[in-house]
Amino acid sequence: MAKKTQARRADLRNRLIDIAEGWIAEDGLARIKARPLAAEAGCAVGAIYNVFGDLNELVMEVNARTFKQLGQDVGEKGQDPNLEPVDALMQLAVGYLDFARTHPRAWRTLFDLTLTESMDIPEWYRAELKQLFSYIARPVARMDPSLSDKEIAMMTRGLFSAVHGIVSLGLEKRISGVPEENLEDIVRMVLRRLA
């Protein structure tokens, strides 16, 4: 009996993640509401909270899938040890831009979900983020072997923040952003200058 209950819970959990992932891809985070989600999944609203603590936990599961896809799409770019470190960083940055253009709502949801360092964030979620940062850290470490691990981590986050800011402002067509048609050029220029 317990195995059947666990199997039903696991099935509902996966179904809810699948539905939320599809809705986020279509309409973004704002579409995720408990009642429509329950109706689509064919369950009671309370059943959602039997498998997830809250809707943020559900969205984090969707984000984990997005992190994995981002890692698959971007992670291998720039890992060729024969590439100059700055060229590797540029390949990663352009791959990131391409991912954001191709999956705009899923990409945006990675940042629309409000998470802070002080929150109790699951270790698996932090591990996914750490894995993505490791792709950047490798060429950073090669660029300047004298950097400490702490300095590499800080430079990695700084470079990510710079590229993300350029991509985000440009794709959202903010008045302070670079026009979308120039995003790849400006990302390359900034990374070349920073490096």
Wavefront OBJ file of the C-alpha trace (Angstrom):
o trace
v 0.000 0.000 0.000
v 2.796 2.430 0.931
v 4.559 1.735 -2.367
v 1.387 2.579 -4.316
v 1.007 5.835 -2.371
v 4.650 6.727 -3.033
v 4.243 5.899 -6.714
v 1.110 8.099 -6.964
v 2.907 10.959 -5.204
v 5.912 10.603 -7.516
v 3.617 10.521 -10.556
v 1.743 13.629 -9.395
v 5.030 15.390 -8.619
v 6.393 14.694 -12.108
v 3.097 15.649 -13.750
v 3.040 18.976 -11.883
v 6.648 19.715 -12.866
v 5.885 18.848 -16.506
v 2.817 21.111 -16.543
v 4.637 23.977 -14.821
v 7.585 23.622 -17.198
v 5.283 23.859 -20.219
v 3.396 26.824 -18.824
v 6.600 28.672 -17.967
v 7.944 28.060 -21.475
v 4.710 29.476 -22.944
v 3.861 32.332 -20.583
v 6.513 32.690 -17.892
v 6.363 32.496 -14.116
v 3.200 34.567 -13.764
v 1.092 31.703 -15.108
v 1.923 29.403 -12.190
v -1.155 29.486 -9.936
v -2.363 26.658 -7.694
v -5.987 26.327 -8.840
v -5.355 26.152 -12.612
v -2.380 23.889 -11.980
v -4.497 21.502 -9.910
v -7.232 21.522 -12.563
v -4.734 20.702 -15.307
v -3.136 17.941 -13.223
v -6.522 16.514 -12.239
v -5.917 16.817 -8.515
v -7.098 18.864 -5.561
v -5.243 22.090 -4.739
v -4.176 20.557 -1.430
v -2.522 17.678 -3.272
v -0.009 20.131 -4.752
v 1.095 21.034 -1.234
v 1.381 17.365 -0.283
v 4.207 16.975 -2.802
v 5.677 20.515 -2.726
v 6.062 22.803 0.265
v 4.927 25.731 -1.866
v 4.810 26.858 -5.480
v 8.361 28.233 -5.226
v 9.573 24.692 -4.589
v 7.757 23.563 -7.736
v 9.324 26.374 -9.755
v 12.761 25.471 -8.379
v 12.234 21.967 -9.804
v 11.430 23.503 -13.191
v 14.482 25.748 -12.845
v 16.620 22.678 -12.122
v 15.580 21.293 -15.505
v 16.386 24.659 -17.094
v 19.816 24.692 -15.399
v 20.496 21.217 -16.803
v 19.422 22.272 -20.291
v 21.480 25.457 -20.051
v 24.457 23.368 -18.943
v 23.981 20.977 -21.872
v 23.567 23.813 -24.370
v 26.322 26.061 -23.058
v 28.552 23.961 -20.821
v 30.574 22.255 -23.519
v 31.229 25.537 -25.302
v 34.462 27.046 -24.174
v 35.810 23.865 -22.560
v 38.358 23.121 -25.273
v 41.740 23.436 -23.501
v 43.290 24.551 -26.807
v 41.179 27.711 -26.813
v 42.640 30.845 -25.326
v 40.804 31.536 -22.030
v 39.206 34.745 -23.305
v 37.965 32.926 -26.421
v 36.511 30.209 -24.191
v 34.718 32.863 -22.123
v 33.357 34.469 -25.284
v 32.018 31.128 -26.507
v 30.296 30.588 -23.144
v 28.838 34.098 -23.195
v 27.526 33.812 -26.753
v 26.087 30.389 -25.888
v 24.358 31.988 -22.901
v 22.916 34.713 -25.125
v 21.701 32.086 -27.609
v 20.044 30.100 -24.815
v 18.298 33.219 -23.496
v 17.022 34.028 -26.987
v 15.867 30.458 -27.634
v 14.222 29.848 -24.225
v 13.315 33.365 -23.075
v 10.645 32.560 -20.490
v 12.412 29.578 -18.930
v 15.647 31.604 -18.813
v 13.854 34.578 -17.267
v 12.245 32.345 -14.622
v 15.714 31.412 -13.368
v 15.933 35.012 -12.137
v 12.285 35.914 -11.530
v 12.057 33.470 -8.645
v 13.288 35.498 -5.699
v 16.029 33.585 -3.915
v 18.658 35.091 -1.631
v 21.793 33.730 0.029
v 20.078 33.881 3.428
v 17.190 31.624 2.351
v 17.082 27.908 3.040
v 17.768 26.828 -0.537
v 18.111 23.091 -1.192
v 21.671 21.909 -1.660
v 20.812 20.288 -5.010
v 19.724 23.722 -6.308
v 22.975 25.314 -5.170
v 24.878 22.429 -6.792
v 23.189 23.082 -10.157
v 24.192 26.754 -9.979
v 27.719 25.829 -8.886
v 28.024 23.491 -11.874
v 27.104 26.324 -14.258
v 29.620 28.650 -12.625
v 32.315 25.965 -12.954
v 32.166 26.337 -16.735
v 33.174 29.987 -16.337
v 35.689 29.337 -13.555
v 37.844 27.019 -15.673
v 38.902 29.611 -18.252
v 39.137 32.273 -15.528
v 41.634 30.075 -13.652
v 43.611 29.525 -16.847
v 43.623 33.246 -17.595
v 45.427 34.075 -14.351
v 46.928 31.076 -12.503
v 47.932 33.347 -9.598
v 44.287 33.838 -8.541
v 43.167 32.160 -5.325
v 40.042 29.986 -5.293
v 38.152 32.851 -3.651
v 39.318 35.301 -6.324
v 38.345 32.867 -9.082
v 34.882 32.507 -7.531
v 34.496 36.289 -7.286
v 35.720 36.867 -10.851
v 33.409 34.111 -12.108
v 30.385 35.721 -10.487
v 31.470 39.152 -11.677
v 31.841 38.020 -15.283
v 28.542 36.161 -15.148
v 26.820 39.240 -13.712
v 28.304 41.475 -16.397
v 27.238 39.192 -19.250
v 23.842 38.508 -17.696
v 23.230 42.236 -17.250
v 24.084 42.961 -20.873
v 21.922 40.076 -22.117
v 19.013 40.840 -19.805
v 18.840 44.570 -20.499
v 19.242 43.994 -24.231
v 16.638 41.245 -24.573
v 14.167 43.156 -22.407
v 14.755 46.175 -24.646
v 15.440 48.445 -21.671
v 16.315 52.035 -22.463
v 19.745 51.516 -20.882
v 20.382 48.260 -22.751
v 22.369 47.544 -25.877
v 20.146 47.020 -28.961
v 19.507 43.302 -29.437
v 21.239 43.159 -32.805
v 24.472 44.344 -31.118
v 24.388 42.059 -28.072
v 26.856 39.478 -29.328
v 29.325 42.163 -30.412
v 29.170 44.032 -27.096
v 29.500 40.825 -25.064
v 32.618 39.931 -27.028
v 34.015 43.460 -26.689
v 33.422 43.641 -22.930
v 34.933 40.211 -22.275
v 37.958 41.001 -24.415
v 38.508 44.257 -22.496
v 37.931 42.675 -19.086
v 40.280 39.821 -19.867
l 1 2 3 4 5 6 7 8 9 10 11 12 13 14 15 16 17 18 19 20 21 22 23 24 25 26 27 28 29 30 31 32 33 34 35 36 37 38 39 40 41 42 43 44 45 46 47 48 49 50 51 52 53 54 55 56 57 58 59 60 61 62 63 64 65 66 67 68 69 70 71 72 73 74 75 76 77 78 79 80 81 82 83 84 85 86 87 88 89 90 91 92 93 94 95 96 97 98 99 100 101 102 103 104 105 106 107 108 109 110 111 112 113 114 115 116 117 118 119 120 121 122 123 124 125 126 127 128 129 130 131 132 133 134 135 136 137 138 139 140 141 142 143 144 145 146 147 148 149 150 151 152 153 154 155 156 157 158 159 160 161 162 163 164 165 166 167 168 169 170 171 172 173 174 175 176 177 178 179 180 181 182 183 184 185 186 187 188 189 190 191 192 193 194 195
